[in-house]
Amino acid sequence: MIRIGKWITKHKNIILILTVLLLIPAAFGYVSTRVNYDVLSYLPESLETVKGQDIMVDEFGMGAFSMIIVEDMDMKDAVKLENKLEKIDHVKDVLFYDDALDISVPTEMIPEDLRKAFFNGDAKMMIAFFDSTTSTDETMGAIEKIRSTVSSNVYASGMSGVVTDIKNLALEEMPESFMVLNRNYSMDNNGQIEDLTTYIDPVKLSPLIFLATIGISIVLNLGSNLFLGEISYITQALAAVLQLAVTMDYSIFLLESYEANKLRYPGDNKRAMAHAIANTFKSVSSSSVTTIAGFIALCFMTFKLGTNIGVVMSKGVVIGVVACVTILPAMILTFDKAIEKTSHKALIPSLDNVSHFIVKHHWAALIVFAILLAPAAYGNSNYEIYYNLDTSLPKDIPSAKANEQLKENFDMSSIHMILLQDGLTAKEKNEMLSKVKKVDGVKWVLGLDSIVGPNLPDSLIPDKIKTMLKTGNYELQFVCSDYASATDESNAQIHSIDKIVKSYQKKGMVIGEAPLMKDLSDVTNVDLENVNIISIAAIFIIILITFKSISIPIILVSVIEFAIACNMAVPYYTHTSLPFVASIVIGTIQLGATVDYAILMTNRYHKERTIRKRSKKDAIIVAHQTSIKSILTSGLCFFAATFGVSIYSRIDMIGAICTLLARGAVISMVVVICILPAMLWIFDGVIIRSSWDMIKEKVHQRDKEHGNVAIEEQNA
C-alpha cells in the first residue's frame, strides 16, 4: 500500500481533475434517477394482492383510484365536476350516481348501498380511476391537477394522494436537510466537532475539505444509482446522512495518521501522506467490512425496500473508503499550507483519568448493565409498530384533510376491492356479497348488480359502468370498511372477506390499499427476524476471523445488541409508536455502524495482551485511553449527522429513523466506553483461553507465572 500511497501523492492533480470529471456524469445520474415514493410497491410480486393490481391494469386499464368528497354542491354542479375530472390526463373514468340513475331521481328512491356510497346529507362522493398505478408520475400528476382544478370544498383521498404528499414533502425537505447538515456538523483538523459557523473565515479549510470530500462521495454514490432504475425516497433521504455519519471516521483517521507521520518525516509531507494512506486503508477497509455487512443484510429482505437501502448504502461506504484514500489526501496536500496555519490544540483534553476511573470502577458498569438488561430486553420486544403510511405524515397536508373528510362525512376509512373471475352466477354473487356485508366493519358493498340491478340484460347496462366494473374475464366489487388500514380490526376483516370469496371462487381476490398493508405487516414481521439473524451472524463471523477468537465476537456483538435493545426500548417506555421500516433497519445499521467502536477498543486490548505482553488491567486501561477520543468523536459525528434531520423532517418515516440512529449512536458510544471494559475484565480469562493468538503467545501461562491475576484482583 505504501507504493499506492506514493502514487496517489505524486498524481494528486490528476486525481482532482478526474474527480471533477466524474462529478459531471454523477450529477446527471442523480437528477435522472427516478425516486419512488410508494413503499407498498416494494412488496414481493408473488403476493396475491400485487398480482391483483397487475390484473386491474391489464384487464380494466386502471391501477389506482381516489375517493373525491364534495361538500355543499348541488347535483348539476357535481355532474359538471365529474365531467371536468374525466378530462384530466390519466383519469380514466369517474364513477358517480348519474352513471346509474338520472339525477332527477329522488335520493330516497335510490337503492340503499348506492345511496350510502354516494350520498350523506350535503356531502357526495365520486370515485376517480387512474390509468396507471398508485405511485407513477402520471397518477401523481393527475392528483395534483385534480387538486388545482377543484374548489376548497372538494377533497381527493386515497393512497395516490398520500404518495403525492410524501413526494412534495420529500422534495421540500431535501435541500433544507443538506443545509441542516452543513449548519450543525463540521470538524476541525484535530477531529473535534464544531459548528460550521466558526469557519466562516475561508482560510480555515480543514472542515470544508472534510465536508467537500464526503459531499463528493455522496454525489458519486447517488449518481451511480442510475443503474438501479429508481430508488426509494427513504433511501434518498437517508443515503447522504448515513454516508456522512459512517465515512467521517475514515477521514478523521487519515488526518490523524497524516499528522503523526509528519512528525516521523519532517519536511516530507508527501512521504508522510503516503504512509498515512497505507495505514488508513488497512484500518478503514477492515472497519468498513462490518458496516457493509450490516447494510448487505438488508438485501436478504423479501420486502425489496431493504435491498434498495442495502445496495445504495453498501455502495456508499465503498465509495467513501475510496474517496478517503484518494480524493481527501489530494485535497489535503493541495491546501496543506492553509491547513497548517489554522491548526490548534485539540479541544478535548486528556481523558486518561477518566479511563482509569472507568476501569477501576468496572463493577459499577456491570451493576448498571444487570439492572438495565431485563427492562431493555422487554421494551425491545414490545414497542409498538405502525404500518399505516398516513400516520407518518403531518395532519395539515391535503391527503390527511381528505381522509378526515371521508371519515367525517361517510364514516368510512378504506375501500377494498373484490376481483372475481367470470363464471359465478348472479345468485352465487348475491349470496357471497350478502355474507360479505355481514362481516364486522363492512358498511356497504357496491358492484355491478347493486348499481344497475341483478336482472338488467347485459345489452342495457351503460357502457361506462360495464367498462369500469366488468370485462370479459373479470368483475369488480367495492367493499367499504369502517376500519382504518393496517389495524388489527382491518386485517381480521380482510381475512374474513377473503375466506368468503375463496369459498365461492378459489381464484377470487381481495385487493386494495388495506390488503396490501396487511401483506406488508406479514412480510416485514418475518423480515425483521431474518435480517437481524443474518446481520448478527455476518458480523460475528467477521469479528471471529479478525480476532481468531470464539469469545470476542460473542462479547462484542452482545455489547452492541444491548445498546440496540436500550435504544429500541425507549419508544416502548415513552409510548411512542415506530414506523415499520425503522424497526427493521435500525438493528442492522446500528450494529454494523457502531460495532466498530467495540472493535477499536478490543483490537488495542488484544494487541497489548499479546504483542506487548501487558497484564489484564494495564491492557484494558491502555486500550481505553487510546480509543476513548476516537469513539467519542465517531459517536458524536454519527449523532450530529442524524439528529438535525430527525428534528427537521415532517415525514415521521424519516424523522423516526434518524432519531433512532442519533440516539443509538450515543447509546452505543456510552455502552462501549463504560461497559465493554468491564466485560473485557470479567471475561479476560475466557478470552485468553479461546483466542488463537493469545493461546499461541501463552498469555494465560504468562499471567500465572508473573502472578498478575492475583495482583490485579488485589489492586482492583
N, C-alpha and C positions, 0 to 999 in steps of 0.2 A: 504493500500500500504506500510505502514511502515514495516509490518510483512514480506511482499515480499522483500522489500529492505534489511532487515536484513538477510533474507535467501540468497540473492544474494551475499552480502558481506561475509557471512560465507563460502559460497561454490564457491568462485571466481576461485579457481584452477580447480574445476570440470567444471565450465563454459568455461574456456580457453581450457581445454582438449576436451570438446565436440565441441567447435568451430573449433579446428584443425581437428577433425574427420569429421565434416560436410563439411569442405573445400574439402575433397577428392572427394565425390560424386558430389559436386558443380562444381569442376574443370572438372570432367568427363562430366557432363551435359552441361557445357559451350562449350567444344570442340565438343560435339556430336549434339548440336542443329544446325540444318541447317539454313543458312542465305539466305533469298530471296532478290534478287537484282532487281526484276521486280515489280514496283509499280502497273502496269496495271493488274497484277494477283489478286489484291485485289478488283477488280470490282465485283459487285453482279453477281452471277451465273444466275440470271433471265434475264439478258440483252441478246438481240439477238446476239450481237457481240461476247459475251462469249460463248453462245451456238454454234455459228458458228465455233469457234475454236475447240470445242469438236467434232463437226461433221467432221472437217478436219482430226483430229487424228483417229477417228473411221472409217471413210469411205476411206480416202486417205492414211492413215498411216503416215501423216506428220502434224506437228503442228507449224512449223516456216519455214521461208525461208530467204535467204540472196542474194542480188544482187552482183555478182562478176564482177568488172570492170577490163578489161585487156587492157593495153596500149602497142602499138608498138610490137605486136606479130602476126606472120603470122598464117594463118588458121590451118596449120598442127600442129604447136606448141599449138595453142589454143585447138584443139581437144585432144592432148596429156594431156593438163592441165585438161580438162574436165574429162578424164578417171582417172587421178590421184586423183581428188577431189572426185569422186564417190567411191573410195576405202577407204576413210577416215571413221572411225567408226561414225555411226549415221547420215551420209549424205546419205539420201535415194536415191535421184536422182539429176541430174544436167540437166537443160533444156538449150539447145543451138541450134543454127541454124542447125547443122548437124543432129539433131534428126528428122527434117522435110525434108530437101533437102540435096543433095550431095554437098560437099564443092567445087566441081568443077563448080557448077552453078554460073555464074557471079552475083555479088552483085546487079547490076542494073536490073536483071530479077527477083529478089525476091519480093514478094508482099509487098506493102508499109508498112503495120502495122508490118510485120515480120522484114522488114529492119530497121524501126525506133526502134524496140525493141532491136535488137541485134547488130546494127552497127551504128557508126557515125565516119567517117573518119578512122583514125588508131585505134580507140577505139572499143572494143567489150564488150558485156555484156552477162553473163550467170546467171541463177537463180538456186541456190543450195537449195534443200529442205531437211529439217531435220526430223527425225522420232520421235522427241519429241517436246514439246512446247518451247516457246521463252527462258525461264529462267531456264530450267532444267540444272543440272550439265552436262548431256550428250551433250546438244546443245552448252553450253559454252565451253566444252572441244573440240567439233568439230570446233568451231570458232578459238580457239587457235591453233589447228592442221592445219587448213587452212592457218592461218597467218604464221605459221612456215614452211609450205610447199611451198608457192608461193614466187615469187620474188618481188622485190621492186616496180615493175610496175603493180602489181596486188592488188586490194583493195576489201575487203569484207564489204559491207554496210548492213544496216538494223537494226532492233530493237535488234536482238540477239547480234550483235556486240556492240551496245550501252550498253546492260546489262552486257556483258563480261567486258567492260572497267570500268563500275561502280564497279564491283566486284574487279577488280585489284586495282583501286584507293582506295577503302574502306579498302582492306587488307593491302595496303601500308601505309595508314594513321593511322590505328587503334593503333599499338604500339607507334607511334610517338605522337599521340594525348594524350595518357596517360603520356608520357614524358613531353609534354607541360603543362599538368595539374599539375604534380608534380613539375615542374620547377617554375611555376608562381604563385602557390597558396599554402599557408600554413597559419597556425595560431600559435600564441603563447598562453600560458595558461591564458592570460588575455583577450583573444578574439580579438586580433588585427591582421590584415592581414599583413603578412610578406613574403618575398621571401625565399624559401626553402634553398637557398644557404647560408643564415645566420645561418642555423642549421646543417652545415657540422659536427660540433662537436657532437659526438654521445651522449654526456651527456645531451644535450638539447633534451629531449624526447617528450615534450608535443605536438608539431606539428606533430611529427611522429606517436604518439599514435592516434591523431585525424584522420590522413590520413589512418593509418593502420586499424582502426575500420571501417571507411567508405569504405575502399577498400575491407574489408572482407564482408561487407553487399552488396557491388556491385557484388562480385563474387557469393555470395549466391543467389542473385536475378537473375543474368544472368544464373547461373547453373540450377535454378529451371524452366527456360524457356523450358527445355526439354519436359515438359508435353504439351507445345503448338505445338510441332512438328517442327515449324520453326518460325523465327522472321524476320522482315524486316531489311535491312541494315540501314535504317533510325532509327529504334528503337534501334538497337545495338549501333549505333554511339552516340545517344542522351542519352541512358539509364544511362551510367556512369556519364556523365556531369550533367544531371538533378538531379540524385540521390545525387551526391556530393553537388550540389547547395542547394537543398531543405532540406537535412538532416544535413548539417553542423550546422544550427541554433540549432538543438536539442542538439548537442554535446557541443556547447558553453553554452547553458542554464544549462546543467548538471554540467559543470565545475564551472560556476559562483555560482550555488547553493551549490556545494560542498565546495567551498572556504568560502562562507558565513556561512555555518553550522559548519565549523571547528572552527570559532570564538565562536559559541554557545556552542560547545562541545570540548573544547581544550583537546588535548591528546587522544581523542577517534575518530580516523579517520573513523573507520567502522560505528559508530553510525552516524557521520556526512554524510557519503555516503548513508546510509540507508534513511535518511531524504531527501537527495538530489535526490535520485531515486524516492521517493514518490512525491516530488514536480515536478520533471521533467516529470514524467509520466502523472500527471494531466494536466500539461501545454501543452506538445507536443502532447498528444493524442487528445486534443480538437483542437489544432492548425493544426495538420496534417489532420483533417477531411476536411477542406476547400480545401487543396491541393489535397487530394484524390478525392474529389468531382469534381474538375476541370479535372482530368485525366479520371475519370469514365464517364464524359460527352462525351468524345471521343468515348466511346464504343457504343454510340447510332448512330454513323455514318453508313450509308449504304455502304460507301466505307470502307472496313474492315481493312485498314491500321490503321484507328483510333482506332479500337478495339485492334489491336496489340500493339500500343503505350500505350493506356489507361490501359490495363491489366498489362503490364510489369512495367509501372511507378507506378501504384497504389500499386502493389505488392512490388515494390522497396521502397516506402515510409513506408509501414508497416514493412518491414524488417529493414529499417533504424531506426524506432522508437524502435523496439525490441532490436536491437544491441546497441542503445544508452543507454538503461536502464539495459543491461546485460553485454555485452562484454566490452563496454567502462569503466564502473565502475570497472570491474575486472582488466582491464589493468592499470587503474589509480592507484588503490590500490597496484598492484604489483610493479609499478615503482614510487610510491609516493615520496619516499625519493629523487630520482634523479630529479623529477619534482620540488620539493620544493627548491632544490639547484639552479635551474635556474629561479626561479620566479623573476620578476622585476615589477616595476610600469607600469601601463597601459600607452601605447604610446599616446593615445588620451586624451588630457586634459579635464578638466571640461567644459561642454558646457552649463552651467546654464545661462550664459549671452546671449548666442545665443537663448536659449529658450525664455527668457524674451523679447528679441528684436523681434523675430518672432511673438509672441503672441501680443505684443504691437502694431506691425505694420501689424496686420491681414488684414486690409483694402487693403494694397499693394498686398497681395496674392490674394485677391478677384478681384482686378483690372486685375492682370495678368491672372487669371482664365477666366474672362469675355472676355479679348482680344483674348486669345488663343482658346476659346471654339469653335467658328464658323469655323476658318481655320482647327482646329484639326478634327472636325466632317466631314468637306468637304474632307479633304485629306484621312481620314479613309475610306470614301465611294467611293473614285475614284482612288485609287492606281491600278497600272497595275499588272495583274497576268499572268504568262505563264504556259502552260501545256506541252509543248514540252520538253521531257526529254533531248534531245540533248543540249538545251540551258543551262542546269545546269552543263555541263561538259567542261573541257578545250578544246581548239581548236587544240592541238597538239597530241591528242590521236588517235589511229588507226581508230576508227569508225567515228570521225569527219573528218579526212582526206578522208576516203572512201565516206562519204556523200557529201563532197565538190567535189570530182571527179565525182560522179554521177550527180551532178548539172552542173558541168562544161562541161562534155563530152556528156551527154544525155539530158541536160536541163530538168531534172525531179527531183522531191523531194520525192515522195512517190508512192507506188503502192497499190491500193485497189483490193479486190477480190470479184467477184460476184459469189455467191454459189446458183446454180439453182437445183431444184429437177427435176428428169426425167419426161418428159411429154410434154414439149414445142416442137413444130415442128421447123424444120430448118428455115422456113420462119419467124416464131414468134421471134426466137432468133436473126436472122439477123435484123429484124425491131427494136427490143429492143436495140441491140448493136449500130445500126445506130443512134438512139436517144441519147444513152449514149455518143457517140463520139462528139455530138454537144453541150454537156454541157461545160460551161466555164471552161477552165483549163485542160481539158482532152486531152492528146497528142495522145494516141493510145489505142486500146482495143485488147487484144490478147487472143484468145480462140482456141478451137479445130478446128473450121471451118476456122479461119484465118491462122492456121498453115498448115493444110493438105488439106484444100478446103472443101466447103459445100457438094459437090456431090460425094466425095470419099466413096465407100462402107465401112461399118464397118470392114469387114474382111481384108481390105487392109490398115487400119490405123496401123502404127507401135505400137507394144505392149508398148514400153516405153512411147510414147505420150499418149496412151489410159490410162495407169496406172496413170500417173501424173494428167491428166485433166478430166478423166471421170471414174465413177464407175457405177454399176448397178442402183444406186439411185440418184446420183448427178453428176453435171458437173460444172467445174470451169472456170471462165473467169478472166483475169487480166486487170486492168484499170490503165494506167499510168497517174499520176497527176502532173501538173506543180506547184501545191501549196504545201507548207510545212505543215506537220501535225500540228494540234492544232491551226490553224489560222482561222479567220472568213471566209476567202475565201474557205479554205478546208472544213470547216463544212457545208457551204452553198452548195458546190459541192456534198458532200456526201448525203445531204438531197435530192438534185435533182436526183441523181443517184438512190437512194433508192426508190424515188417516181416512177420513170420509171420502175424499176424492179418489184415493187409491183403491178403496173398496168398490168403486164403480168403474174405474179405469186405471189400470196399473201404470200407464204412461202419462196420466194426468199430472199436472204440476201446479204447485203454489209458488208464485214468484212475486217479485217486487222488492221494495226497499227493506221492509221488516224481515222477510225471509232471508234476504242477503245478509242482514245484520245478525240473524240467528246463526247462519253458517259461519260468519266472521267470528262470533263468540266460540263456536265449537272448534274451529280450525286453530285459532290463536291460543286457546287453552292448551291444546296439545303441543303447539309450537313452543310455548313458554317453557314447558318442562324439558322438551327435547333440546332446545337451544342452550339452556343452562347446563345440561349434562354435557353437551358437545364442547362448549366453551371451557368448562372446568376440566374436562378430560384432555383437551388440546393443550391448555396452559400447564396442566400437571405434567404432561409428557415433556413439554419444552423445558420446564424447570428441572425435571428429573435428568434429562440429557445434559443440561447446562452444568448442574452441580454433581452429577453422577451419584445421586442420593435418593433414597426412598423417603426418608423422613422430612427433608427440607421442603419438597413440594407440598406435602400434607400440611406442614406448619404455615407456609406462605399463603396457600390457597385458603386455608381455614381463617387466617387473619383477615384477608380481604373479603371473604364471604361474610365474616362477622360485621365488617364495615358496611357491606351491602345490606345486610339484614337490618342494621341500625338505621340506615338511610331509608329503606323501604318501610320500616315500622313507623316512621314519623307520620305519614299520611293516615295510618290507622288510628293513632292516638290523638291526632288533630282533626279527625273526622273529615278528611279530605279524600275525595274520590279521584282516581287517576285514569287518564285515557289508556286504552288497552295497549297502544303502541309503547307507551312509557314503560309499562311493566315488563315488556319483552326485551327491549333494547338496553335498558339500564344495567341489568345484571351482567350482560356481556361486555358492554362498554366500560363500566366502572371496573370490572375485573381486569379486562385487557389493558386499560389505560393506567390504572393505579397499582397493579401488582409490581410494576417497575420500581416503585418506592421500596417495597419489601425486598426485591431482588438486589437493589443497590446496597442496602444495609447488610443483607445476608452475604453478598459477594465479598464485602470487605471483612466481615466476621470470618468467613471461610478462609480467606487469604491469611488473616492474622493467626488463625488456629493452625494452619498447615505450613505455609511458607515461612512465616516469621516466628512460628512456634511460641506464640503468646498463650498465657493462661486464659481460662474462660472469661474471667472478669475483665482482664485487660483487653481481650479481643472484642468483647461487646462494647466496652467504653470507646475504644478507638473507632470501631465501626459506626457507632452512634455519632461521635464527634465529626467524623469525616463525611457523613451523609446527611446530617440534620439540615444543613443550609440548603442543600440541593433538593431535599424532599420538601422543605418549606417553600422554596421558590417554585418548584414544579406544581405543588398543590395549589398555591395561591394563583399561579398562572392559569391553571385549569379553572379555578373559581372565577377569576376576573373575566376570562373569555366567555363564560356561560351565564354568569349572574346578570350582566347588563341586558342580555336578550330575554332572560327569564322574567324580569320585571317590566320589560317594554312590550313584549308581544301580547296582542289581544286574542291570539289563537291559542287556546289552552293546550292543544295538542303539542305545540312548540314550546310554550311557556313552561308547561309541566315537566317536559323532558329536560329543559335547560335548568330548571330549579333542582331537579333530582341530580343532575350532573354536577352542578355547582356545590350542592350540599354534600354529595357523595365524595367529591374531591377533597373537601375539608375533613370529612369524617375519616376517609382512608388515610389522609395525611396524619391526623391525630392518632389513629389506631396504630399505624406503623411506628411513629415516633415513641409512643408511650407503651404499647402492649407488646409489639414484636420483640424488644429487648428482653422483656420478661419471659416470653416464650423461648427465646434462644437460651436464656439462663436455665429455665426449668428442664428443657429437653436437650441440653448440651450433651449429656451422657448418651442419649439415644442417637443424636446426630453423629457423634464421632464414631459410633459403632455401626452406623448404617450408610455412611458416605464413603465411597471408594477411595478418594484422595486422602481422607483422614485415616482410613484403615491402613492404607499404604504407608502413610507417614507415621503410623503407630502413635497417634495423638493420645489415645487412652492410656497406653503403656507409659508414655512420657509424663502424663499428668500424675500417674501413680508413683512414678519414680521420684518426682520432684515434690510430691505431697501437695500439689496445687489445689486439689479438691478440698482437702481439709482446711487449708489456709484460707481459701476463698470463702468457704462456708462460715468460718470464724469471722472474717472481715465483714461479710455481709450482715 
